[in-house]
């Protein structure tokens, strides 16, 4: 799957984040073929502070909890406008806790990627680590995938397995998955290649 790449020296990345920003920090610390040109959040959070400390544009597009569908649609439109001004080639959802709707995906759906703490298509949704433990699987992992209108249903770009240890707690397993996730997203972003044609398309090398 390809995403459009305009003519820059490095792939321009905008990161969407809602929390502590540990995944964002790994992305910031390992810029090679890509450059983070902005960080956007739906809440004031440490991820925005990390961006500011790195002298990277930090944008807040707030959405109240329990907002009705019309408000959510308007928020998606505002989010798309803010991200569009940053002129990204790729948008990375890194611990972003809001669902991206049609107004956003109509602009960025083919070039927005997400990390998920399971080996999709197994265990989609917000409780992937808990679900894997409850089901009793011996191996789970991390997935990087394109974002589409479904819940963790977009095309898979890369996966890395993580073995589940006997008696392991949800928090311990999640932390080990996060360690893998940080390396995986950086590898995916640095694997992007620009096609040698006028379209300037970008492809992510197959890691599966």
C-alpha positions, 0 to 999 in steps of 0.5 A: 500500500502506498502513501503520497510523498511530496518532494522533501529530503525526509519523510514528513511525520505528524504524530497523534498522541494523547498520553505520556508520549513514550512511543512518541519519544522513541519516534523523536529519538530515532529520526533517520529517513523521517522528520517529525514536523508536528505533534497533535493531541486531543488533550493537554498531556505530557506528549505535547510537552515532549514536542515542545521540549524538542522545539516541534510544533505542538497542537491541541484540538480538544474533544470533550468526553461524551461528545455527540456525533455531530460534535465528533464530526466537527472535531474530526474536520478541525483535526484534519485541518490542523494536521493538513497545515503541517503538510505530513507525508504520513500520520502516526497514531501513537497512543491516540485515544480518539477514533478517527472518523470519515472527515479525517480519513477522507484526507489522510486514510491512505497514509495514517498508521497505528500501533496495536498491542497484539498480532492482528487480526487477533485481539482488536480493540482497547483491551488487546493485552487483557484479551490475549491473557484471558484467551490463553494464547502463548504468543501475542505481539505488536502490529503496525497497520494502516488506519481505516474506518474499522477498529484495527482492521486496516492493512498490516504493515509489520508485526513482531511476536512477544511470548507470554510468560507463565503467570505474567500480569497484564501490566508486565506483558503490556510493558514488554509489548511496548518495548517491542512496539517502540522499535517496530514503529521506528523500523517501519518509518525508517524503511519507507522508500520513495519511488523513483518517478514523478508520483513520489510514492512511499512504500513501507518495506515488508516486515512480516 
